[in-house]
Amino acid sequence: MKEFALIFRVKENPTTQVSPAEMQQRMTSWMNWMGGIAARDKLVSNGSRLGVQGSKWVGPDKVVSDGPYTEVKEFINGYIIVKAESVDEATEMAKECPIILGGGGKVEVRPLVTPDNNQ
């Protein structure tokens, strides 16, 4: 079994305010989706959301700036780690993600590279 990162991307700024009711509905959708993956023993790590405020980036010559880039049209909002037999199986899990089903975002599916499998 291989491990894959499901990386959540959104178009809008993740600091956009939503109502408490909408936040509760979103959280319930996410918990149900991740709970379904965990129930199949496919959830390796429930990952974390990634903040925007207080972020920095470091570039060549040790240049430090506020981040993420303001020119970016999509923000990486978070990730989870799943295990699957193939990228196709991991992709099927991603298809049910709430960020796609109503959140206006995308899920990037990336294999985790291990010393044994450096591809």
N, C-alpha and C positions, 0 to 999 in steps of 0.2 A: 504494500500500500504506500502511496506517495502522499506528500503534504503539499497543499496549495494555499497561497494567500488570496483571499477575496478582498480586493481593494475597492473601497466605495468612493466614487467621484460624483460631485454635484456641481451644477452650473451656477446656482445662486450662492451667495456668500453664506457660509454656515452659521454666521452670527446673526442672521435674520431672525427677528422675534416671531414666535408663534403663540397662539393662545394656549392656556393650560389644558383645555379640552383636546386641542389638536395634538399637543405634546404627549398627552396620555394615550391617545389613539395610536400615534406613531410608535411609542415605546411598547405598547401591547403587540403591535404588528411585528416589531423586531424581535421581541421576546418569544413570540409564537414561532417565528421562522427559525431562529437559532435553537429553540427548544426542540423543534422537529429534527434538525440536523443532529443535535446531541442525543436524542432518543434513538437514532440509528447508529450511535457510537462513531460519528464522523467528525465531531467538533473537537479539534485539538486545543484551540485557544479562542476565547471569545474576544480577543484583541482589545481594541480600545478606540474611542473616538480621538481624533487629532484636533487640537486647538489651533486657532488662527491668531487670536490676540496674544501678544507676548512672544510670538515666534520670531526666530532669526534664521538667516542663512549665512553660511561661510563659504567664500569663494577663493579663487587663486590669490596668492600673496596675502593670505589671511584676512582678506577684506570681509567685514561683517556688516550686514544690513538687516533691516526689518524684513520679515517674510511672512507668508509666502509672497511670491512676486505678484504685484498688483495687476500685471498684464495677463496673468493666467485667467483663462475663461472657465476653467474647471478647478475645483478644490478637491484634494484628497481629504475626505471626511473621516475615514477610519478604515479598519480592516478586521478580519477574523482569519484564523488558520483552520483549514479542514483537511481531512484525509480522504482520499479517493483512489480507486484503481487506475483512473486515467483523467486527463484534462477534460475529456467529454463528460465524465461523471461529475467533476467539480463544476463544470459549466451548467449542468442541469440543476445543481443546487443553487447556483447564482441566479438562474432564471426566476426563482420564486422570491428573490430578495425584495423587501418593501421599498427600497430606493428606486427600483425599476417599476414596480407595480403601482406607483402613485406618487413617488417622490421625485420624479423628473431627473433621476441620475443614472449612472452606469456602474457596472461591476467589472473590474478588471480581474481576470483569473490568471495567476502566475504560479508556476511550479517553484517550490523552494529548492534551492541547490544545496546538496550535501557533498561532503568529501568523496563519497562513493559514487555520486552521480553528478558530475561537474558540467552539465549541459543546460 
